Amino acid sequence: MAATAVEETGQSAHVQHAAEKAWKPKHNPWLIALTVTLATFMEVLDTSIANVALPHIAGSLGASQDEATWVITSYLVANAIILPASAYLTTFVGRKKFYMACVVLFGISSAMCGFAPSLPILIVFRLLQGAGGGGLGPSEQAILADTFEPAKRGQAFALYGLAVVAAPAIGPTLGGWITDNYDWRWIFFINVPIAILSLFLTSRMVEDPPHITAEVEESKRSGLKLDYIGFGLLAVGFGSLEFVLDKGQEDDWFGSHLITFFIIVCTVCLVSLVFWSLSRLKAGDRPILNLTLFKQKSFAVAFMLLFTLGFALYSTTVLIPQLVQTLLGYTAELAGLAMSPGGVAIMLMMPVVGILITRVDPRAMITFGFLVLSASLLTMHQYLSLNSSFKAVMWLRVFQSISLAFLFIPINTIAYTNIPQAQNNDVSGLSNLARNIGGSVGTSFVATMLARRSQNHQNALVQHLTAGSSALQQRLQSLAGFLQNAAGPGSGNNTDAMSAAQGNIYNQLHSQSQMLAYLDIIAIMAVFCMVMVPLVWIVPKPKAGGDVPAH
């Protein structure tokens, strides 16, 4: 009897496996890819488009600049909570319904953000918007993984990469242009028609594969209930982590009791979540996080590499516009124009990499990508200065952007190596979490290092500006004379000119110390990316021809 039961189970599994291999979407896979990429582009764009509008939002709603930053923080916190939970939530309603529900929530909350009469109400709707947006990226990536056969998956990820990598570069420019020419509320209103179009196309094009349908039916049959404890630990843990990363430098990290409290809460919740998830697995229940994925060497390495990719992508997306605006005097729109050619370079390279991934070992492509990224950062370190031209900044960004295309597609490809098709959703959720948390860590790293290294360099430079320095006195006299002559006769005495000269010297000192701090950050990032290269070769070699197995 036992042998018969085992035999029947084996036959059932074989039939299901055969059904999964035989399943193909009814519509053209590339039309499906374009459909789901539309909403994801909208969501990723929204993570950066609001940044440049913060001063306008604060002024319009009668809030301080610090209070207005909660518009960004609230979105990131909700996003970080839903990202890893999205795979689990699809088991209750199916992936298509979950995806469409996220689009609806994102669209409605975007409209409500635009109509918000006060900052607290805007923050509430940004939380809802972040929750809706958090489910879009993982769902799209899983849809692409199921829609395309493994050999063509890299090309599909190329399209997805266009949305994820190019949107953060376009966001600040678009946000600045809308805010300057119209009103900050339109950065939220523009999401509404895109959400409506996405809903219409998704309802017509997207369908759930057999393994998703079977999961939903099994959850209904077995009465599967939400893992409330797991979801609570995940929400508080990742929510606290995102809060710490976003507010840590602003509140001086461990110098703040509030930040220290949230660091403790984050650590306790995430450690408890690991033990809780493992205990659920032993009991035969499905936990909210599928930690068994980390037993696969390819996924564990891909997770770390995606974290690094997010770190490099988002930190430089913050660093370069900030540098050119604060030190080179660029406007927000001009800074965006300096970044935009980098986005164009990514768009041009993504299809090329999508084709190469079927012919070249993805490990070699990732190695090439990290080497080029490190080289581009080292080139920035060498050539960026207070006298850098617009053209120089633009080409340095283009050089860096080329490397990102060689990282995003191959890393996402190896993440699915030897992963059963039924776990594609779990891979997508954790992969997107790795990239987003990496981005938050990178942004926080830039803010912290900039403040601390600037102060260190300023202290070091000040030591050379002593009252007994003949070079300093000569420079002050020369500047004071120039300023007095430029102002014309009767414009003031020598004391006023000397004070102005001292102020000018201090401003130069401040600018130089900040530039040195930016260069320090770039150098550290270059080394960090270089260190990732040996890690790539821990991954077993995928099948020839880019045929990454899904089972």
C-alpha positions in Angstrom: 0.0 0.0 0.0 2.8 2.4 1.0 4.7 1.5 -2.2 1.5 2.2 -4.2 1.0 5.6 -2.5 4.6 6.6 -3.2 4.2 5.5 -6.8 1.1 7.5 -7.2 2.7 10.6 -5.7 5.7 10.2 -8.0 3.3 9.9 -11.0 1.4 13.0 -9.9 4.6 15.0 -9.5 5.7 13.8 -12.9 2.4 14.8 -14.5 2.6 18.3 -12.8 6.2 18.7 -14.0 5.2 17.8 -17.5 2.3 20.2 -17.4 4.6 23.0 -16.3 7.0 22.3 -19.1 4.2 22.0 -21.7 2.5 25.3 -20.5 2.9 28.3 -22.7 1.2 31.7 -22.4 -1.7 32.3 -24.9 -0.3 35.7 -26.0 3.1 36.7 -27.4 5.6 36.7 -24.5 7.1 40.0 -25.5 3.7 41.7 -25.4 3.3 40.3 -21.9 6.8 41.6 -21.0 5.9 45.1 -22.2 2.7 45.0 -20.3 4.2 44.2 -16.9 7.2 46.4 -17.4 4.9 49.4 -17.8 3.8 49.4 -14.2 7.2 48.5 -12.8 8.8 51.4 -14.6 6.1 53.7 -13.1 6.8 52.3 -9.6 10.6 52.5 -9.8 10.3 56.0 -11.2 8.3 57.0 -8.2 11.1 56.1 -5.8 13.2 59.0 -7.1 10.8 61.4 -8.8 9.6 62.9 -5.5 13.1 63.7 -4.2 13.6 67.0 -6.1 10.0 68.1 -5.2 10.5 68.0 -1.5 11.2 71.8 -1.0 8.0 72.6 -3.0 5.9 70.0 -1.0 7.2 71.4 2.3 6.4 75.0 1.3 3.0 74.1 -0.1 1.8 72.1 2.9 3.4 74.4 5.6 6.0 71.8 6.8 9.7 72.0 7.4 12.2 70.3 5.1 12.9 67.6 7.7 9.2 66.8 8.1 8.9 66.6 4.3 11.5 63.9 4.1 8.9 61.5 5.6 7.3 61.6 2.1 10.3 59.6 1.0 10.8 57.5 4.1 7.2 56.4 4.4 7.2 55.1 0.8 10.5 53.2 1.3 9.4 51.6 4.6 6.1 50.2 3.1 8.0 49.1 0.0 10.6 47.2 2.1 7.8 45.3 4.0 5.9 44.1 1.0 8.8 43.2 -1.3 9.8 40.0 0.6 6.2 39.1 1.4 4.8 39.4 -2.1 5.6 35.7 -3.0 3.8 34.5 0.1 0.7 36.7 -0.6 0.3 35.4 -4.1 -0.5 31.9 -2.7 -3.9 33.2 -1.4 -5.2 34.9 -4.5 -2.9 34.0 -7.4 -0.2 36.1 -9.0 -2.3 37.9 -11.7 -4.9 39.1 -9.1 -2.2 40.1 -6.7 -0.4 42.1 -9.4 -3.6 43.8 -10.5 -4.5 44.6 -6.9 -1.1 46.2 -6.4 -1.6 48.3 -9.6 -5.0 49.4 -8.3 -3.7 50.3 -4.9 -0.7 52.2 -6.5 -2.9 54.1 -8.9 -5.6 55.1 -6.3 -3.0 56.1 -3.6 -1.1 58.1 -6.3 -4.2 60.1 -7.0 -4.9 60.6 -3.3 -1.2 61.8 -2.8 -1.9 64.5 -5.5 -5.0 65.7 -3.7 -3.5 65.5 -0.2 -4.4 68.8 1.7 -1.8 68.3 4.5 1.5 66.5 5.1 0.2 63.8 7.5 -2.5 62.8 4.9 0.2 62.8 2.2 2.4 60.5 4.3 -0.5 58.0 4.9 -1.2 57.7 1.1 2.5 57.4 0.4 2.6 54.4 2.8 -0.3 52.9 0.7 1.5 53.8 -2.5 4.7 52.1 -1.2 2.7 49.0 -0.3 1.2 48.8 -3.8 4.5 49.4 -5.5 6.3 46.8 -3.4 4.4 44.0 -5.0 4.9 45.1 -8.6 8.6 44.4 -9.2 8.7 40.9 -7.7 5.5 39.9 -9.5 6.8 41.2 -12.9 10.1 39.4 -12.5 8.3 36.1 -11.6 5.9 36.6 -14.6 8.9 37.0 -16.9 10.6 33.9 -15.5 7.5 31.8 -16.1 6.6 33.3 -19.5 10.0 32.9 -21.2 11.9 29.6 -21.5 15.2 29.6 -19.6 17.3 30.1 -22.8 15.4 33.4 -23.6 15.1 34.6 -20.0 18.1 36.9 -20.2 16.5 38.8 -23.1 13.3 39.3 -21.1 15.3 40.5 -18.1 17.0 43.0 -20.4 13.6 44.7 -20.9 12.9 44.6 -17.1 16.4 46.0 -16.5 15.6 49.0 -18.7 12.8 49.9 -16.3 14.7 49.2 -13.0 18.1 50.8 -14.0 17.0 53.7 -16.2 14.0 54.9 -14.1 16.2 56.2 -11.2 18.3 58.2 -13.6 15.2 59.7 -15.4 13.2 60.4 -12.2 15.1 63.5 -10.8 15.1 65.2 -14.2 11.4 64.5 -14.9 10.4 65.4 -11.3 12.3 68.7 -11.5 10.8 69.6 -14.9 7.3 68.9 -13.7 7.7 70.7 -10.5 9.3 73.8 -12.1 6.8 74.0 -15.0 3.6 72.8 -13.4 2.9 71.7 -9.8 4.4 69.1 -7.5 1.0 67.3 -7.4 1.4 66.3 -11.0 4.3 63.9 -10.2 1.6 61.8 -8.5 -1.2 62.4 -11.0 0.8 61.1 -14.0 0.7 57.6 -12.4 -3.1 57.4 -12.8 -3.4 57.0 -16.6 -0.4 54.6 -16.6 -2.1 52.5 -13.9 -5.4 52.4 -15.8 -3.6 51.3 -19.0 -1.5 48.7 -17.1 -4.7 47.2 -15.6 -6.4 47.0 -19.0 -3.4 45.3 -20.6 -2.8 42.9 -17.7 -6.4 41.7 -17.6 -6.1 40.8 -21.3 -2.5 39.5 -21.6 -1.3 38.0 -18.3 -2.4 34.6 -17.0 -1.3 32.4 -14.1 0.7 29.2 -15.0 -0.4 25.8 -13.7 1.8 25.8 -10.6 0.4 29.1 -9.4 -3.2 27.9 -9.9 -2.3 24.7 -8.1 -0.9 26.7 -5.2 -4.1 28.8 -4.8 -6.3 25.7 -5.0 -4.1 24.0 -2.4 -4.3 27.0 0.0 -8.1 27.0 -0.3 -8.4 23.3 0.2 -6.0 23.1 3.2 -7.4 26.4 4.7 -3.9 28.0 4.6 -4.0 31.1 6.8 -1.7 34.1 6.8 1.4 33.7 8.9 0.6 36.7 11.2 3.6 36.3 13.5 6.0 36.0 10.5 4.4 39.0 8.7 4.5 41.0 11.9 8.2 40.3 12.5 8.9 41.0 8.8 7.0 44.3 8.8 8.5 45.6 12.0 12.0 44.3 11.2 12.4 45.6 7.6 10.4 48.7 8.4 12.8 49.6 11.3 15.8 48.8 9.1 14.5 51.2 6.4 13.8 53.9 9.0 17.4 53.5 10.4 19.0 53.7 7.0 17.0 56.7 6.0 17.2 58.7 9.2 20.5 57.4 10.8 22.9 60.1 9.5 20.4 62.9 10.1 20.0 61.9 13.8 23.7 60.9 14.3 23.2 57.2 14.4 24.0 55.8 17.9 24.0 59.3 19.2 20.2 59.2 18.9 18.2 57.2 21.4 15.5 56.8 18.8 17.8 55.4 16.1 19.4 53.1 18.7 16.0 51.8 19.7 15.1 51.0 16.1 18.4 49.3 15.5 17.7 47.0 18.5 14.1 46.4 17.3 15.3 45.6 13.8 17.9 43.1 15.0 15.6 41.3 17.4 12.8 41.1 14.8 14.9 39.9 11.9 16.8 37.3 14.0 13.4 36.1 15.4 12.0 36.0 11.9 14.8 33.6 10.8 14.1 31.2 13.7 10.3 31.5 13.2 10.6 30.7 9.5 12.8 27.7 10.2 10.4 26.4 12.8 7.5 26.7 10.4 9.4 24.7 7.8 10.1 21.9 10.3 6.4 21.8 11.2 5.5 21.4 7.5 3.9 24.9 7.2 4.9 27.5 4.6 6.7 30.5 6.2 6.4 34.0 4.9 10.1 34.0 3.8 11.5 31.0 1.9 14.9 30.8 3.5 15.7 27.4 1.9 16.6 29.4 -1.3 19.9 30.3 0.4 20.9 26.6 0.3 21.4 27.1 -3.4 24.9 28.5 -3.9 23.9 30.4 -7.1 21.0 32.2 -5.4 23.0 33.1 -2.2 25.7 34.6 -4.3 23.2 36.4 -6.6 21.5 37.9 -3.6 24.9 39.4 -2.5 25.7 40.6 -6.0 22.2 42.2 -6.3 22.8 44.0 -3.0 26.1 45.4 -4.4 24.4 46.4 -7.7 21.7 48.3 -5.7 24.4 49.9 -3.6 26.4 51.1 -6.6 23.4 52.1 -8.7 21.5 54.2 -6.1 24.5 55.6 -4.3 25.9 57.1 -7.5 22.5 58.2 -8.6 22.4 60.3 -5.4 26.1 61.2 -5.3 26.7 62.7 -8.8 23.7 65.1 -8.9 24.4 66.2 -5.3 28.1 66.8 -6.2 27.4 68.9 -9.4 24.6 70.9 -7.7 26.5 71.7 -4.4 30.0 72.2 -5.8 29.7 72.9 -9.5 26.6 75.2 -9.3 24.3 73.1 -11.6 20.6 73.5 -11.4 18.5 70.4 -10.7 17.5 70.3 -14.4 21.1 70.6 -15.6 22.2 67.9 -13.1 19.5 65.6 -14.5 20.7 66.3 -18.1 24.2 65.3 -17.0 22.8 62.0 -15.8 20.4 61.3 -18.7 23.0 60.1 -21.3 23.9 57.4 -18.8 20.3 56.2 -18.9 20.5 56.2 -22.7 23.7 54.1 -22.6 22.0 51.6 -20.4 19.0 51.4 -22.8 21.4 50.8 -25.8 23.4 48.2 -23.9 20.6 46.1 -22.4 19.5 44.5 -25.7 23.1 43.7 -26.5 23.6 42.0 -23.1 20.3 40.2 -23.6 21.7 38.6 -26.7 25.1 37.9 -25.3 23.7 36.1 -22.3 22.6 33.2 -24.5 26.2 32.8 -25.8 28.5 33.8 -23.0 29.1 32.4 -19.5 27.1 34.8 -17.3 29.9 34.6 -14.7 32.3 36.1 -17.2 29.8 38.9 -18.0 29.3 39.7 -14.3 33.1 39.8 -13.8 33.5 42.1 -16.8 30.7 44.3 -15.4 32.3 44.7 -12.0 35.7 45.4 -13.5 34.3 48.1 -15.8 32.3 49.6 -12.9 35.4 49.7 -10.7 37.4 51.2 -13.6 34.7 53.9 -14.1 34.7 54.8 -10.4 38.6 55.0 -10.4 38.4 57.2 -13.5 35.9 59.4 -11.7 38.3 59.5 -8.7 41.1 60.7 -11.0 39.3 63.2 -13.2 36.5 64.7 -11.1 37.4 68.1 -9.7 35.9 71.5 -8.9 36.8 72.5 -12.5 35.2 69.5 -14.2 33.2 70.5 -17.3 29.6 69.3 -18.1 30.9 67.1 -20.9 33.4 65.4 -18.5 30.7 64.7 -15.9 28.4 63.4 -18.6 30.9 61.0 -20.2 32.1 59.7 -16.8 28.5 58.8 -16.0 28.1 57.1 -19.4 31.2 55.0 -18.8 29.8 53.9 -15.4 26.3 53.1 -16.9 27.7 50.7 -19.5 28.8 48.4 -16.7 25.4 48.3 -15.1 23.9 46.5 -18.1 26.5 43.8 -17.8 25.5 43.2 -14.2 21.8 43.4 -13.9 20.8 40.8 -16.5 23.5 38.1 -15.8 23.0 38.4 -12.0 19.2 38.0 -12.3 19.8 35.1 -14.7 22.0 33.1 -12.3 19.6 33.8 -9.4 17.1 31.4 -11.0 19.7 28.6 -11.6 18.4 25.2 -10.3 15.3 26.9 -8.7 12.0 25.0 -9.1 9.5 26.9 -11.1 7.1 27.0 -8.1 9.7 29.1 -6.3 10.1 31.7 -9.0 8.0 34.2 -6.9 10.2 33.7 -3.9 13.3 34.3 -5.9 11.8 37.5 -7.4 10.7 38.9 -4.0 14.1 38.3 -2.3 16.1 39.5 -5.4 14.2 42.8 -5.4 14.6 43.1 -1.6 18.4 42.7 -2.0 18.6 45.4 -4.6 16.4 47.9 -2.7 18.1 47.3 0.6 21.4 47.7 -1.1 20.2 51.0 -2.6 19.1 52.2 0.9 22.4 51.2 2.4 24.3 52.9 -0.5 22.3 56.2 -0.1 22.9 56.1 3.7 26.6 55.4 3.2 27.0 58.4 0.9 25.2 60.8 3.4 27.2 59.5 6.4 30.6 59.4 4.7 30.1 62.8 3.1 29.4 64.5 6.4 32.3 62.7 8.3 35.0 62.8 5.6 34.2 66.5 4.8 34.8 67.3 8.5 38.0 65.3 8.6 39.4 67.0 5.5 38.4 70.4 6.7 40.2 69.8 10.0 43.3 68.7 8.1 43.2 71.7 5.7 42.7 74.2 8.4 46.0 73.2 10.1 47.8 74.7 7.1 45.9 78.0 7.4 47.7 79.5 10.4 48.1 83.1 11.1 51.9 82.8 10.7 51.5 81.4 7.2 53.2 83.8 4.7 51.4 82.1 1.8 48.0 82.7 3.5 48.7 86.3 4.3 49.9 86.9 0.8 46.8 85.3 -0.6 44.5 87.3 1.7 46.2 90.6 0.7 45.9 89.8 -2.9 42.2 88.9 -2.7 41.4 91.9 -0.5 43.1 94.2 -3.0 41.2 92.6 -5.9 37.8 92.8 -4.2 38.4 96.5 -3.2 39.4 97.5 -6.7 36.5 95.5 -8.2 34.0 97.3 -5.9 35.3 100.7 -7.0 36.3 103.8 -5.0 34.2 104.6 -1.9 32.8 101.1 -1.7 34.3 100.4 1.8 37.6 100.3 3.7 40.3 97.7 3.7 38.9 95.9 6.8 35.7 95.0 4.9 37.7 93.8 1.9 39.9 91.7 4.2 36.8 90.1 5.8 35.4 89.3 2.4 38.7 87.8 1.4 38.7 85.6 4.6 35.1 84.5 3.7 36.3 83.6 0.2 39.2 81.5 1.5 36.8 79.7 3.9 34.4 78.9 1.1 37.2 77.5 -1.0 38.3 75.4 2.0 34.8 74.1 2.5 34.4 73.2 -1.2 37.8 71.5 -1.4 37.1 69.4 1.8 33.7 68.4 0.3 35.3 67.4 -3.1 37.9 65.3 -1.3 35.1 63.6 0.7 33.3 62.8 -2.6 36.5 61.3 -4.0 37.0 59.2 -0.9 33.5 57.8 -1.3 34.1 57.0 -4.9 37.4 55.2 -4.1 35.8 53.1 -1.4 33.0 52.1 -3.8 35.5 51.1 -6.5 37.3 48.8 -4.1 34.0 47.4 -2.8 32.9 46.5 -6.4 36.3 45.0 -7.1 36.1 42.7 -4.1 32.9 41.1 -5.6 34.7 39.6 -8.6 36.1 36.5 -6.8 32.6 35.8 -5.3 31.1 35.5 -8.8 33.2 32.3 -9.5 31.8 30.4 -6.5 28.6 30.0 -8.7 28.6 26.7 -10.6 28.8 27.1 -14.4 25.3 27.3 -16.0 24.4 25.2 -18.9 25.8 26.1 -22.3 23.9 28.6 -24.5 22.5 30.5 -21.5 20.0 27.6 -20.8 19.6 28.3 -17.1 17.6 25.4 -15.7 14.3 26.2 -14.0 13.9 22.7 -12.4 
